[in-house]
Amino acid sequence: MSKPIIKKLIIVLLFVCSGVLNTFAQKTIQNIHGRNQVSLNGRWNYIIDPYKMGYLDYRQEPFDETKSGKGGFYDNLTNLKKTERAEYDFTFEPTLEVPGDWNSQDPRLNFYEGTLWYKRDFTVITNNSNRYFLHFGAVNYESHVYLNGKKLGVHKGGFTPFQFEVTDKVVEGNNFVVVMVDNTRKKDEVPTINTDWWNYGGITRDVTLVVTPKSFITDYKVQLEKGNNKVIEGHIQLDGFQKNESLVIEIPELKIKKSFESDDNGMVTFKIPIKNITYWSPETPKLYDVKISSLHDNISDKIGFRTIKTQGKDIILNDKSIFLKGISMHDENPLIEGRLRGEGDMRMMLQWAKDLGCNYVRLAHYTHNETMLRLADEMGLMVWAEVPVYWTISWTNAETFKNAENQLTTAIERDKNRASIIIWSVGNETPVTPERNVFMGNLVDIARSTDDTRLIAAALEVERHGYTVTVEDKLGEKLDLASFNEYGGWYWSDAKELPKYSFDIKFDKPVVISEFGAGALAGFHGDEDTMWSEEYQELIYINQLEMLDKIDGLRGMTPWILVDFKSPRRQNPVYQSFWNRKGLISETGKKKKAFFILKEYYSKK
């Protein structure tokens, strides 16, 4: 085979190279969209690879993990004999839109779970005074990333950002990136095999080539000091720093301009007294322009300042008791099938929550798009943010815990400057066992040590004894809220019996109902005893709210859920057809009768 043909194959085929790989990429840069960058969004060629033939040889050995540690498939490709052939060529393959899931873009991929390869060509004008980072907002679930034929690394986790520095790998002019994406569900991953949402595969969030100076501001935290709403405190971290570099933080509207010298590690910590500040709240979602500059770099952000704490059975925002008027949400577009695809989709969903009368949303059951959190800041919606420790996890597997810890800390690091986030949740509806208590208890400790300025919660388990619902899940001892899911009238009890129930909650803490609800097919009507009718869902909401109002310490709720969403578990061909119908709004945007029951309830809170 001639050298030109070999060169073409190297460019257009799936291949991998040797190298030491980390399961989790390096810590991501703060405020990625505020940086100088080249967008790699758009049409990417793709190849479906259910047998992983681009990654595994016929002995099921990874090409880039050969025993010799050498080039594997890459070496083999450059030494092809005339009788050998390659099975793949991106040149003639179709394209998918990135960001976006593959399930909703190709009918062949609707139920597909497995491996798919992406390729994108791009052009860069390089500068020796810059550094370059390839950044992914999220890829579901496991991704292997290659740039110009060199493997950068591996990432696991379908909802958290990751990046690789490529300063020494990107070249002047033409470049290409290849990503192997595998959304196969596995027992020891986070989440595990069993979930109640669609397993959307693909590069689901933005891809960017971030350009920075050699020395740049990689991270910062600018928030109110814990327990003191008269002091802004935080830190600034340089990367590629010179010792004792000068850093400046400005908040012009507050007449703040302070200079600091970084320490030998490129770090600055600070405390700045403030006065005459407008605190962020749902009623007044005030954001301040914050500017940070160094000798070679500058970055700006819009940041709100508020305090959140509990006091007995009250939740205190900016020294005032509040009631969390909420709703749960998935990262899914009801009007155009698939994941939320841009700011317009996200703004629509949050506006629907506000139309319901909400001041609060639960972004379940995983880390949502950074843009969603920035919109919540802007629109005045408090947020419960969650990681996908969901139902049954491999509680004793050390790698599973490491994965969960990484997803939790990455989410906290990315969103620590978002005023809207008042709660970090470490999981949902996990069965009570000693092993689970240790696993999730350790996650609580990590959340607190990473960010001690917000509340820590989880959706706890409950028990029923006659007409008493008992909440005594031991994990609740470590949390700030007595938060739990209950589905009275749907999975247990008759809807008309709900007002007879009472709650025995063993924790002297604010109570937040993280889920309740019932399914209804929009437009299907009957009497209040007709399952799946809007009237039956309406009755459950009426009686649920009467039942819940009797709870001493009830301080909020996020019923399940704002909008119907896709789920492979929901197969009833008449009423579900692979949709979970617990939404208050249908997948076509139609408000069901229960929407107005909850809206009226919130109007009086």
For each residue, the residues with C-beta under 8 A, 3 or more apart:
1: 5 6 80 81 82
2: 5 6
3: 6 7
4: 7 8
5: 1 2 8 9
6: 1 2 3 9 10 77 78 80
7: 3 4 10 11
8: 4 5 11 12
9: 5 6 12 13 77 80 86
10: 6 7 13 15 74 77 78 149
11: 7 8 149 176
12: 8 9 89 90 91 119
13: 9 10 54 77 86 88 89 90
14: 47 49 54 55 88 90 117 178 180
15: 10 54 63 73 74 77 146 149 178
16: 54 55 62 63 64 72 73 74 144 146 151
17: 64 71 72 74 146 149 150 151
18: 64 66 69 70 71 72 74 151
19: 64 150 151 153
20:
21: 64 151 153 154
22: 25 26 153 154
23: 154 155 156 403
24: 155 156 157 162 406
25: 22 28 153 155 162 163 164
26: 22 162 163 164 165
27: 218 219 410 413
28: 25 32 135 161 162 163 410 413 414
29: 32 35 133 135 163 210 212 218 219
30: 217 218 219 220 299 413 414 417
31: 34 35 220 299 301 417
32: 28 29 35 37 135 137 161 208 210 370
33: 37 206 370 371
34: 31 299 300 301
35: 29 31 32 208 210 211 212 299
36: 210 211 212
37: 32 33 135 208 209 210 211
38: 122 124 208 209 211
39: 42 206 207 208
40: 98 120 122 177 207 208 209
41: 98 99 206 207 208
42: 39 97 98 120
43: 95 96 97 98
44: 95 96 97 98 118 119 120 203
45: 90 91 93 94 95 118 119 120
46: 93 94 95 96 102 116 117 118 119
47: 14 54 88 90 93 116 117
48: 108 109 112 114 115 116
49: 14 52 53 54 55 88 114 115 116 117 180
50: 112 114 115
51: 56
52: 49 55 56 114 115 182
53: 49 56 87 88
54: 13 14 15 16 47 49 88 115 117 180
55: 14 16 49 52 62 63 64 115 144 180
56: 51 52 53 60 61 62 63
57: 60 61 62 63 72 73
58:
59:
60: 56 57
61: 56 57 65 66
62: 16 55 56 57 65 66 72
63: 15 16 55 56 57 66 72 73 74 76
64: 16 17 18 19 21 55 71 72 73 74 151
65: 61 62 72
66: 18 61 62 63 69 70 71 72
67:
68:
69: 18 66
70: 18 66 75
71: 17 18 64 66 74 75 76 78
72: 16 17 18 57 62 63 64 65 66 75 76
73: 15 16 57 63 64 76 77
74: 10 15 16 17 18 63 64 71 77 78 149
75: 70 71 72 78 79
76: 63 71 72 73 79 80
77: 6 9 10 13 15 73 74 80 86
78: 6 10 71 74 75
79: 75 76
80: 1 6 9 76 77 84 86
81: 1 84
82: 1
83:
84: 80 81
85:
86: 9 13 77 80 89
87: 53
88: 13 14 47 49 53 54 117
89: 12 13 86 92 93
90: 12 13 14 45 47 93 117 119
91: 12 45
92: 89
93: 45 46 47 89 90
94: 45 46 106
95: 43 44 45 46
96: 43 44 46 100 102 105 106 118 202
97: 42 43 44 100 105 341
98: 40 41 42 43 44 118 120 202 203 207
99: 41 137 203 204 205 206 207 339 341
100: 96 97 104 105 202 203 204 338 339 341
101: 104 105 140 200 201 202 204 338 339
102: 46 96 105 106 109 112 116 200 201 202
103: 106 109 110 111 112 198 200 201 202 338
104: 100 101 110 200 336 337 338 339
105: 96 97 100 101 102 109 338
106: 94 96 102 103 109 110
107: 110
108: 48 112
109: 48 102 103 105 106 112 116 201
110: 103 104 106 107
111: 103 568
112: 48 50 102 103 108 109 116 201
113: 183 184 185 199 201
114: 48 49 50 52 182 183 184 201
115: 48 49 50 52 54 55 180 181 182 184
116: 46 47 48 49 102 109 112 180 181 182 201 202
117: 14 46 47 49 54 88 90 178 179 180 181
118: 44 45 46 96 98 178 179 181 202 203
119: 12 44 45 46 90 176 177 178 179
120: 40 42 44 45 98 176 177 207
121: 174 175 176
122: 38 40 174 175 176 177 209
123: 173 174 175
124: 38 132 170 171 172 173 175 209
125: 172
126: 130 132 170 171 172
127: 130
128:
129: 213 214
130: 126 127 167 211 212 213 214
131: 165 167 211 212 213 214 216 240
132: 124 126 165 166 167 170 209 210 211 212
133: 29 163 164 165 166 209 210 212
134: 145 147 152 163 164 166 177 207 208 209 210
135: 28 29 32 37 161 162 163 206 207 208 209 210
136: 139 143 145 155 161 162 163 203 205 206 207
137: 32 99 161 204 205 206 207 369 370
138: 158 159 160 161 203 204 205 367 369
139: 136 143 155 158 162 179 181 202 203 204 205
140: 101 158 159 181 183 199 200 201 202 204
141: 156 157 158 181 182 183 184 185 189 201
142: 154 155 156 181 182 183 184
143: 136 139 154 155 179 180 181 182 203
144: 16 55 151 153 154 179 180
145: 134 136 151 152 153 154 155 164 177 178 179
146: 15 16 17 149 150 151 152 177 178 179
147: 134 150 152 164 166 169 170 175 176 177 178
148: 169 170 171 175 176
149: 10 11 15 17 74 146
150: 17 19 146 147 169
151: 16 17 18 19 21 64 144 145 146
152: 134 145 146 147 164 166 169
153: 19 21 22 25 144 145 164
154: 21 22 23 142 143 144 145
155: 23 24 25 136 139 142 143 145 162
156: 23 24 141 142 189 403
157: 24 141 160 162 190 403 406 407 410
158: 138 139 140 141 183 204 366 388
159: 138 140 331 366 367 368 388 407
160: 138 157 367 406 407 410 411 414
161: 28 32 135 136 137 138 205 370 410 414
162: 24 25 26 28 135 136 139 155 157 410
163: 25 26 28 29 133 134 135 136 210
164: 25 26 133 134 145 147 152 153
165: 26 131 132 133
166: 132 133 134 147 152 169 170 209
167: 130 131 132 170
168:
169: 147 148 150 152 166
170: 124 126 132 147 148 166 167 175 209
171: 124 126 148 174 175
172: 124 125 126
173: 123 124
174: 121 122 123 171
175: 121 122 123 124 147 148 170 171
176: 11 119 120 121 122 147 148
177: 40 119 120 122 134 145 146 147 207
178: 14 15 117 118 119 145 146 147
179: 117 118 119 139 143 144 145 146 203
180: 14 49 54 55 115 116 117 143 144
181: 115 116 117 118 139 140 141 142 143 201 202 203
182: 52 114 115 116 141 142 143 201
183: 113 114 140 141 142 158 199 200 201 202
184: 113 114 115 141 142
185: 113 141 189 191 192 193 194 195 199
186: 189 192 193
187: 192 193 394
188: 192 394 397 399 400
189: 141 156 185 186 192 400 403
190: 157 387 388 389 393 400 403 404 407
191: 185 195 365 366 388 389 390 391 393
192: 185 186 187 188 189 195 390 391 392 393 394
193: 185 186 187
194: 185 391 392
195: 185 191 192 199 365 388 390 391
196: 567 569 570 580
197: 330 332 365 565 566 567 580
198: 103 332 565 566 567 568
199: 113 140 183 185 195 568
200: 101 102 103 104 140 183 204 338 339
201: 101 102 103 109 112 113 114 116 140 141 181 182 183
202: 96 98 100 101 102 103 116 118 139 140 181 183
203: 44 98 99 100 118 136 138 139 143 179 181 207
204: 99 100 101 137 138 139 140 158 200 339
205: 99 136 137 138 139 161 369
206: 33 39 41 99 135 136 137
207: 39 40 41 98 99 120 134 135 136 137 177 203
208: 32 35 37 38 39 40 41 134 135
209: 37 38 40 122 124 132 133 134 135 166 170
210: 29 32 35 36 37 132 133 134 135 163
211: 35 36 37 38 130 131 132
212: 29 35 36 130 131 132 133 216 239 297
213: 129 130 131 216 240 296 297
214: 129 130 131 240 296
215: 238 239 240 241 242 245 294 295 296 297
216: 131 212 213 238 239 240 294 296 297
217: 30 220 236 237 238 239 247 292 293 294 297 298 299
218: 27 29 30 237 238 239
219: 27 29 30 235 236 237 413
220: 30 31 217 234 235 236 237 292 299 301 417
221: 234 235 416 417
222: 232 234 249 290 292 301 303 417
223: 232 233 234 303 305 416 417 453
224: 228 229 231 232 233 305 306 307 453
225: 228 231 232 233 271
226: 452 453
227: 307 309
228: 224 225 231
229: 224 279 305 307 318 319
230: 273 274 275
231: 224 225 228 271 272 273 274
232: 222 223 224 225 251 256 271 272 274 305
233: 223 224 225 269 270 271 272
234: 220 221 222 223 269 270
235: 219 220 221 267 268 269 270
236: 217 219 220 247 249 260 262 267 268 270 292
237: 217 218 219 220 266 267 268
238: 215 216 217 218 241 245 247 262 266 267 294
239: 212 215 216 217 218 266
240: 131 213 214 215 216
241: 215 238 245 262 266
242: 215 245 295
243: 262 264
244: 261 262 263 264
245: 215 238 241 242 261 262 266 294 295
246: 259 260 261 262 294 295
247: 217 236 238 259 260 261 262 268 292 293 294
248: 257 258 259 260 291 292 293 294
249: 222 236 256 257 258 260 270 272 290 291 292
250: 256 257 258 290 291 292 293
251: 232 254 255 256 288 289 290 291
252: 255 256 257 289 291
253: 288 289
254: 251 274 276 277 288
255: 251 252
256: 232 249 250 251 252 272 274
257: 248 249 250 252
258: 248 249 250 270 272
259: 246 247 248
260: 236 246 247 248 249 268 270
261: 244 245 246 247 268
262: 236 238 241 243 244 245 246 247 265 266 267 268
263: 244 266 267 268
264: 243 244
265: 262
266: 237 238 239 241 245 262 263
267: 235 236 237 238 262 263
268: 235 236 237 247 260 261 262 263
269: 233 234 235
270: 233 234 235 236 249 258 260
271: 225 231 232 233
272: 231 232 233 249 256 258
273: 230 231
274: 230 231 232 254 256 277 305
275: 230
276: 254
277: 254 274 305
278: 284 286
279: 229 284 286 304 305 306 307 318
280: 284 285 286 287 304 305 306 377 419 420
281: 284 285 306 317 318 380
282: 285 359 360 380 381 382
283: 380
284: 278 279 280 281 380
285: 280 281 282 304 377 378 379 380 419
286: 278 279 280 304
287: 280 302 303 304 377 378 419
288: 251 253 254 302 303 304 305
289: 251 252 253 300 301 302
290: 222 249 250 251 300 301 302 303
291: 248 249 250 251 252 298 299 300
292: 217 220 222 236 247 248 249 250 298 299 300 301
293: 217 247 248 250 297 298 299
294: 215 216 217 238 245 246 247 248 297 298
295: 215 242 245 246
296: 213 214 215 216
297: 212 213 215 216 217 293 294
298: 217 291 292 293 294
299: 30 31 34 35 217 220 291 292 293
300: 34 289 290 291 292
301: 31 34 220 222 289 290 292 417
302: 287 288 289 290 374 377 378
303: 222 223 287 288 290 417 419
304: 279 280 285 286 287 288 377 418 419 420
305: 223 224 229 232 274 277 279 280 288 419
306: 224 279 280 281 317 318 419
307: 224 227 229 279 316 317 318 319 453
308: 315 316 317 422 453 454 455
309: 227 315 316 455
310: 314 315 316 455 480 481 509 510
311: 314 316 321
312: 508
313: 508 509 510 511 552 553 555
314: 310 311 321 510 555
315: 308 309 310 321 322 323 324 455 481 510 555 556
316: 307 308 309 310 311 319 320 321 322
317: 281 306 307 308 320 322 382 422
318: 229 279 281 306 307
319: 229 307 316
320: 316 317
321: 311 314 315 316 555
322: 315 316 317 359 555
323: 315 555 556 605
324: 315 359 360 382 512 555 556 557 558
325: 357 358 359 360 556 557 602 605
326: 353 358 359 360 361 362 382 384 556 557 558 559
327: 353 356 358 361 362 558 559 561 562 584 598
328: 361 362 364 514 515 558 559 560 561 562
329: 349 353 361 362 363 364 561 562 563
330: 197 364 365 561 563 565
331: 159 339 340 363 366 368 369 372
332: 197 198 338 339 340 563 565 566
333: 336 337 338 339 340 341 345
334: 563 564 565 583 585 586 587 588 589
335: 348 587 588 589
336: 104 333 341 345
337: 104 333 566
338: 100 101 103 104 105 200 332 333 341
339: 99 100 101 104 200 204 331 332 333
340: 331 332 333 345 346 349 369 372
341: 97 99 100 333 336 338 345
342: 345 346 371
343: 346 347 371 375
344: 347 348
345: 333 336 340 341 342 348 349
346: 340 342 343 349 350 369 371 372 375
347: 343 344 350 351 375 379
348: 335 344 345 351 352
349: 329 340 345 346 352 353 562 563
350: 346 347 353 354 361 372 375 376 379 381
351: 347 348 354 355 379
352: 348 349 355 356 562 563 585
353: 326 327 329 349 350 356 358 361 381 562
354: 350 351 357 358 379 381
355: 351 352 599
356: 327 352 353 562 584 595 598 599 602
357: 325 354 598 599 602 603
358: 325 326 327 353 354 361 381 602
359: 282 322 324 325 326 380 381 382
360: 282 324 325 326 381 382 383 384 556 558
361: 326 327 328 329 350 353 358 376 381 382 383 384 558 562
362: 326 327 328 329 383 384 386 425 514 558
363: 329 331 368 372 373 383 384 385 386
364: 328 329 330 384 386 428 561
365: 191 195 197 330 386 388 390 428
366: 158 159 191 331 386 387 388
367: 138 159 160 385 386 387 407 410 411 414
368: 159 331 363 372 373 385
369: 137 138 205 331 340 346 372 373
370: 32 33 137 161 373 374 414 415
371: 33 342 343 346 374 375
372: 331 340 346 350 363 368 369 375 376
373: 363 368 369 370 376 377 383 385 415 418 420 421
374: 302 370 371 377 378 418
375: 343 346 347 350 371 372 378 379
376: 350 361 372 373 379 380 381 382 383 418 420 421
377: 280 285 287 302 304 373 374 418 419 420
378: 285 287 302 374 375
379: 285 347 350 351 354 375 376
380: 281 282 283 284 285 359 376
381: 282 350 353 354 358 359 360 361 376 420
382: 282 317 324 326 359 360 361 376 420 421 422
383: 360 361 362 363 373 376 418 420 421 422 423
384: 326 360 361 362 363 364 422 423 425 457 514 558
385: 363 367 368 373 411 415 421 423 424 425
386: 362 363 364 365 366 367 424 425 426 427 428
387: 190 366 367 404 407 408 411 425 426 427 443
388: 158 159 190 191 195 365 366 407
389: 190 191 393 404 426 427 428 430 439 440 443
390: 191 192 195 365 393 427 428 429 430
391: 191 192 194 195 428 429 430 431
392: 192 194 430 431
393: 190 191 192 389 390 400 404 427 430 436 439
394: 187 188 192 397 400
395: 400 433 435 436 438 439
396: 435 439
397: 188 394 400 401
398: 401 402
399: 188 402 403
400: 188 189 190 393 394 395 397 403 404
401: 397 398 404 405 439 442
402: 398 399 405 406
403: 23 156 157 189 190 399 400 406 407
404: 190 387 389 393 400 401 407 408 439 443
405: 401 402 408 409 442 443 446
406: 24 157 160 402 403 409 410
407: 157 159 160 190 367 387 388 403 404 410 411
408: 387 404 405 411 412 424 426 443 446 447 450
409: 405 406 412 413 446 450
410: 27 28 157 160 161 162 367 406 407 413 414
411: 160 367 385 387 407 408 414 415 424
412: 408 409 415 416 424 447 450 451
413: 27 28 30 219 409 410 416 450
414: 28 30 160 161 367 370 410 411
415: 370 373 385 411 412 418 421
416: 221 223 412 413 451
417: 30 31 220 221 222 223 301 303
418: 304 373 374 376 377 383 415 421
419: 280 285 287 303 304 305 306 377
420: 280 304 373 376 377 381 382 383
421: 373 376 382 383 385 415 418 424 454
422: 308 317 382 383 384 454 455
423: 383 384 385 454 455 456 457 480 481
424: 385 386 408 411 412 421 447 451 454 455 456 457
425: 362 384 385 386 387 428 456 457 458 459 483
426: 386 387 389 408 440 443 444 447 456 457 458
427: 386 387 389 390 393 430 440 443 458 459
428: 364 365 386 389 390 391 425 458 459 485 514
429: 390 391 459 461 485
430: 389 390 391 392 393 427 436 440 458 461
431: 391 392 436 461
432: 436 437 461 473 474 475
433: 395 436 437
434: 437 438
435: 395 396 438 439
436: 393 395 430 431 432 433 439 440 475
437: 432 433 434 440 441 474 475
438: 395 434 435 441 442
439: 389 393 395 396 401 404 435 436 442 443
440: 389 426 427 430 436 437 443 444 458 475
441: 437 438 444 445 475 478
442: 401 405 438 439 445 446
443: 387 389 404 405 408 426 427 439 440 446 447
444: 426 440 441 447 448 456 458 475 478 479
445: 441 442 448 449 478
446: 405 408 409 442 443 449 450
447: 408 412 424 426 443 444 450 451 456
448: 444 445 451 452 456
449: 445 446 452
450: 408 409 412 413 446 447
451: 412 416 424 447 448 454
452: 226 448 449
453: 223 224 226 307 308
454: 308 421 422 423 424 451
455: 308 309 310 315 422 423 424 480 481
456: 423 424 425 426 444 447 448 478 479 480
457: 384 423 424 425 426 479 480 481 483 512 514
458: 425 426 427 428 430 440 444 475 479 483
459: 425 427 428 429 483 484 485 514 515
460: 471 473 475 476 479 482 483 484 485
461: 429 430 431 432 473 484
462: 469 470 471 473 484 485 486
463: 469 470 472
464: 468 469 470 492
465: 468 470
466:
467: 497 500 501 502
468: 464 465 501 502 503 504
469: 462 463 464 486 488 501 502 503 504
470: 462 463 464 465 503 504 505 506
471: 460 462 476 482 484 503 504 505 506 507
472: 463 476 504 506
473: 432 460 461 462 476 484
474: 432 437 477
475: 432 436 437 440 441 444 458 460 478 479
476: 460 471 472 473 479 482 506 507 509
477: 474 507
478: 441 444 445 456 475
479: 444 456 457 458 460 475 476 482 483 509
480: 310 423 455 456 457 509 510
481: 310 315 423 455 457 509 510 511 512
482: 460 471 476 479 505 507 509 510 511 512 553
483: 425 457 458 459 460 479 511 512 513 514
484: 459 460 461 462 471 473 513 514
485: 428 429 459 460 462 513 514 515 516 560
486: 462 469 513 515 516
487: 490 491 492 515 516 517 518
488: 469 491 492 493 498 501 516 540 544 547
489: 493 494 495 497 498 518 539 540 543 544
490: 487 495 517 518 519 540
491: 487 488
492: 464 487 488
493: 488 489 497 498 501
494: 489 497 498
495: 489 490 498 518 528 536 539 540 543
496: 539 543
497: 467 489 493 494 500 501
498: 488 489 493 494 495 501 540 543 544 546 547
499: 543 546 547
500: 467 497
501: 467 468 469 488 493 497 498 547
502: 467 468 469 550
503: 468 469 470 471 511 550 551
504: 468 469 470 471 472
505: 470 471 482 511 551 552 553
506: 470 471 472 476
507: 471 476 477 482
508: 312 313 553
509: 310 313 476 479 480 481 482 553
510: 310 313 314 315 480 481 482 553 555 556
511: 313 481 482 483 503 505 551 552 553 554 555 556
512: 324 457 481 482 483 555 556 557 558
513: 483 484 485 486 516 548 554 556 557 558 559
514: 328 362 384 428 457 459 483 484 485 557 558
515: 328 459 485 486 487 558 559 560
516: 485 486 487 488 513 544 548 557 559 560
517: 487 490 537 540 541 559 560 561 582
518: 487 489 490 495 536 537 540 541 582 594
519: 490 532 537 575 576 580 581 582
520: 524 532 533 534 536 537 538 581 582 592 593 594
521: 524 532 533 534 574 575 576 581
522: 534 564 581 585 586 588 590 592
523: 534 586 590
524: 520 521 532 533 534 575
525: 533 534 535
526: 529 530 533 535 536
527: 530 533 535
528: 495 533 535 536 538 539
529: 526 536
530: 526 527 533 535 536
531: 536
532: 519 520 521 524 536 574 575 581
533: 520 521 524 525 526 527 528 530 536 537
534: 520 521 522 523 524 525 537 538 592 593 594
535: 525 526 527 528 530 538 539 593
536: 495 518 520 526 528 529 530 531 532 533 539 540
537: 517 518 519 520 533 534 540 541 592 593 594
538: 520 528 534 535 541 542 592 593 594 597
539: 489 495 496 528 535 536 542 543
540: 488 489 490 495 498 517 518 536 537 543 544 594
541: 517 518 537 538 544 545 559 594 597 598
542: 538 539 545 546 597
543: 489 495 496 498 499 539 540 546 547
544: 488 489 498 516 540 541 547 548 559
545: 541 542 548 549 597 598 601
546: 498 499 542 543 549 550
547: 488 498 499 501 543 544 550
548: 513 516 544 545 551 554 557
549: 545 546 554
550: 502 503 546 547
551: 503 505 511 548 554
552: 313 505 511
553: 313 482 505 508 509 510 511
554: 511 513 548 549 551 557
555: 313 314 315 321 322 323 324 510 511 512
556: 315 323 324 325 326 360 510 511 512 513
557: 324 325 326 512 513 514 516 548 554
558: 324 326 327 328 360 361 362 384 512 513 514 515
559: 326 327 328 513 515 516 517 541 544 584 598
560: 328 485 515 516 517 582
561: 327 328 329 330 364 517 564 565 580 582 583 584
562: 327 328 329 349 352 353 356 361 583 584 585
563: 329 330 332 334 349 352 583 584 585 586 587
564: 334 522 561 579 580 581 582 583 585 586 587
565: 197 198 330 332 334 561 579 580 583 587
566: 197 198 332 337 578 579 580
567: 196 197 198 570 578 579 580
568: 111 198 199 571 578
569: 196 580
570: 196 567 576 577 578 579 580 581
571: 568 576 577 578
572: 575 576 577
573: 576 577
574: 521 532 577
575: 519 521 524 532 572 581
576: 519 521 570 571 572 573 579 580 581
577: 570 571 572 573 574
578: 566 567 568 570 571
579: 564 565 566 567 570 576 587
580: 196 197 519 561 564 565 566 567 569 570 576 583
581: 519 520 521 522 532 564 570 575 576
582: 517 518 519 520 560 561 564
583: 334 561 562 563 564 565 580 586 587 592
584: 327 356 559 561 562 563 591 592 594 595 598
585: 334 352 522 562 563 564 589 590 591 592 595
586: 334 522 523 563 564 583 589 590 592
587: 334 335 563 564 565 579 583
588: 334 335 522
589: 334 335 585 586
590: 522 523 585 586
591: 584 585 595 596
592: 520 522 534 537 538 583 584 585 586 595
593: 520 534 535 537 538 596 597
594: 518 520 534 537 538 540 541 584 597 598
595: 356 584 585 591 592 598 599
596: 591 593 599 600
597: 538 541 542 545 593 594 600 601
598: 327 356 357 541 545 559 584 594 595 601 602
599: 355 356 357 595 596 602 603
600: 596 597 603 604
601: 545 597 598 604 605
602: 325 356 357 358 598 599 605
603: 357 599 600
604: 600 601
605: 323 325 601 602
